[in-house]
């Protein structure tokens, strides 16, 4: 059995997906690049970001890429370390609110992942388990996130779903 080179980790909010993804990434290589997509618009988000940073030790290099994620992957991916992206949900939100071409951005992301010379672990929210949102923007986001997750699950070597801190391998070797 070979370990997956590219891995998509899905889960709901506070499901444990980030912790699971980081543990998998740390098992892949001794050092890595953490690509953060969050933007700190308020104090609560600044606190969340600070907690995430505190969860990583000195083996991690942090790069902030709220919009230019494919470019950040291309720039920082190396054969000898893992790239951990957390999270695609915030990246897609940033693009949607900036009225970017979501299809083109998704294509660029897929290309960057496929071209990366080393392992890549991606974290994304699974948004298909909830109710139908009551407004057009939220429905557009849910549809775009679901489509992006499906595209990435097709191109990644493995996909995990995390629920209540428990991971389930959906595709790829264990």
Secondary structure, 3 states (H helix, E strand, C coil): CCCCCEEEEEECCCCCHHHHHHHHHHHHCCCEEEEECCCCCCHHHHHHHHHHHHCCCCCEEEEECCCCHHHHHHHHCECCEEEEEECHHHHHHHHHHCCCCHHHHHHHHHHHHHHCCCCEEEEEECCCCCCCCCCHHHHHHHHHHHHHHHHHHHHCCEEEEEECCEEEEEECCC
